Amino acid sequence: MANKDFDVIIIGAGISGLTAAALLSKSGLKVCVLERHYLIGGYLQGFERKGFIFDTAIHWLNQCGENGTVTKVFEYLGTDFPRPITMKTIHKHITSDYEFVLTNNPEILKNQLIKDFPLEEKGIKNFFKAAQKVAAVSNNFPKFFISNEAMGGVRKWTFSLKQLRIIFPIIKYALYGGDKGVKKGLKKFFSDDEMLKLFCSEPDLLSCLFPIAWAYNQDYQNPPIGGSKVIPEWLESKIIKNGSEVLTSAEVVKIDIENNEFRGVTYKQRHKEYSLTATHLIAACDIDTVYNKLLPDTAIPQKLKTKMDNSELYSSSLTISIALTCTAESLGFGDVMLYIFNEETARSEHLSGDPHKSFISILAPTVRDKTLAPENMGTLNVFVPAWMMYEDNWKTTVNSKGEFVRTDAYKKLKDDFAQIIFERIEKQICPDLRKHILFYEVATPITYHRYTHNKDGSMMGTRPGKVNMKSKVAHYKSPVKNIFIGGHWAELGGGVPIAVKAAYNASLMVLKDLNKEEYKKLIEYPKTWL
């Protein structure tokens, strides 16, 4: 059990909650992080089976290179953090007719496409110029790092104008979404329908451009040696070193408020309930849970609850973690992420969660990191977009507590799903895959929901796009005084950079109330790396 009194309580020990706790404890505040799972790390946590180590969700990292914002925030905490590895070969897209590879030198891909589609040379060059404009905006991500909500007065408005000037060159590309929109956007560059097929799985025009943009910036990184879990482990060590606490298997069951102001929380650990008090709370967790289950019914306006309920979320995943009886290299896998998809499938179906139609991502982590498997063996991580409602919530039942109960039908369904994916991989790239599988573990959206409680098992929270931008679902300040939002619900977008950005800004807002000197130090820090 933790001490009872703290300056700040943080719900959720994912990358955002841990980063916020590390920043605040470094600033002299007494912090307690409460994590309902028995492991820390959220989507950066990993697990070990029979000597094999698997990442649960990470495909790659961004903003974790030498000058990345994640790196700079972590350097504020200490220069000994585990360093991710810059990727040289990034994506390999495989269709029935084409293979093309994106490396950290996109000019190679551009020249390949010009060679394969000589009549499209002008459009291809213009497309890569557009990607370079996106790259320039992406390089300015540090200038977007401080949220307007963390500022005040004139500085807030002048900052907003600066941000608008930076992002203006690519606003026009954000207008093309959905099947018709993507095709319309791509046809501004290409007239050959075969060129359009190369981007058949992308949901909007910007998602076609951003991978090339990040490659121009050399902003793709693999997790550090040892897997993604070493990052949250490092953050936890900083928190503890500075005298704060991280409690696992500690599920918050109630947030206490008085006169619409935060007072403390009640959490359950090993079937016993405990109470903690603090002046501030950062909810680095699922906000649907916070607003609808942990706070009193009248604390959050129904209009806001409805807006959050109608927000567009990233998909969840069907993830297969595979232990091989041989090295991944011996089966033809390299250190590149493979994308398998059928260009004849409708765009919407690539993200549908249908195992026959959704695109497949494959990673072979042991090609770059031999510590993840026993000698002369290897691992594969297979990701397929998936949704909670598939086959009536994956053929689960719901108990009296509202929890999903995994039935025999659920176990059979997820294995049947995996076998379909294995068959597709064998048909397109590795005919003997199943002969070399020692064992495999399958995680569904039900699994991700159980471990993270993210709404619908979403991998990253709210998507950028017209719906969420118009309704302004992303926010840091809750309607309850001294309760701030962290994690992926505070910002549109996903991944480690957004989680760290949310942690940084939520920390600023707390420090603005509790330690103005440290607030000034932290808000001025980006000037040293802009």
Phi, psi and omega in degrees: 000142180281167166299160189274334188244131180222165170281317185223136170250136179240127177264117178110121179253041168281189185298325181288312180299318180291321179295316178299317180297320179294318179295315183289321179290326174296329180277005174097004179271153179265117190238143171233124176260129179248122182236124184290332179279162178276355176241148174270167170115340182057232181283359172261000178287156175234180176215159182240136175222119172053039178088358177257139179246130182237140166279144184275333189210340190285124174272310177201177179238154171233160177059025179246013175278189186304320183250014182287155182294324178297316178301315183294320177295317179294326177295332175297329180272336181159145183276002183265015184289152181295128186269121172297164187251123180295132181276140176261315175253129194250289183239144167234115180266129183236120173239183179292336184246340189225153166225128173219146188242132174257122177246182177282010168236084185299343179299331178296315179294318179302314181293325177295316180295321178296322178294319183282332183229068186300330180287347181257015187305313182299313181295322179296316179297318179294323179296317179288332172294320177298320178297325178292328174295318177296322178298321179296319177295317180298324177295339178269010179309322178303331180284348176259004192290324179275124180285148176302327182293339179273354181253186177201161173063215185298322182303322181298314184285320177295324179295319180299319179294320178297317179298318180298318179297324181292316187275344186308319184300341183245003180303322183297331180285339182284352184278351186253102180225162183075171186301310181295320182295316180296315179299317179298318179294316181293328181289349172288343179250319190238145174253339181279121180300333179295328177293322180297328181295335180296338181243030189291343183261358185276135184279344179204169185294321181297328179288343171283326186272325188298318179302320178291322178299312179298325178293319176301324181276000186051047185248044169240129178228147169271158176301159179297168173301132183105351178095170186296336184297340182291338179290306177298328177296321178293317179298318179300321180297324178291320180298311182293320179301326182269014171086012177257179189230149172233118180250127176258168186052034183239096184266121177290128181248346179199139172254124184267130176228158177216127184053042179061032177229138183297139178235325182172188180224159169245130179230158181246131178218123182052049174068009176243147179258141180226156178240141176232146175244151177196167178271334185224153178228135169247120178266091178264055188211192180289122185283334174302318178294316182297310186288327187257344185235325188266331179265156174303150185305325185271359185288327183246126179304140181300327179300319179291319178301317180295319178299316179294322181294329182268004181290154179270127184252155167295156179290168167269202184212148162260112186246129178246118178260117190246129171261128184257150176279356181220179176285153178295326180299323182293343177263004176096005179274145178240200182267018180257146173283127179265135173245123177248127176204160180257117185291347178274349180284141178300146184306315182296334183282343178292338178246015189283337186090001175284120185297338179278340190237331182296150177289158184237134173249136182230129175240148175238079188300330184285352174295323181261338186226098184285351180285351186272355182209157174300161183303138179064021174232174182207179179226156169229143171243123182244128181239135176228129176305138182210159184232150184300324188279359181304129178048056178054060181055047175060034177058031173270169169244167181242129181273183184296340178271000181082013182268145176285130179255121182280116184262175174298324178296323176298312181298320179292318182299314183291329177287322176299319177301312181300319181295324176295319179294317177302317181298319179293320178295318180295322182292324187261328186220335187216086188301332185253022187308306187295339177291342185246015178269119176283312172198167176212154177240137181245125174249134179248177172303330176297319179297312182295323177294320182296321184274332184245339187062013173300138181307127180058019181069020183307140182282332187217003178091223189273134182279146167294149179153172186302314186298308183288326178291319181294320182275351178055052181288332181285129180198153178260323185266119177279169176292348180263129182301134176072013169251119181245152181263133174239186177071198190284350177277347180281336183223150170284142181113181184213180178091175184298319180301319180290320179297318180290321176300316179298319179297316180299312184287321176298322178295319177302316184293324177291314181295329178300329178274322193254337182204087187295329178295315179290327175300313180298319180296316184287322182287336177274344185303318180303336179299337181283345180231009175279000000 
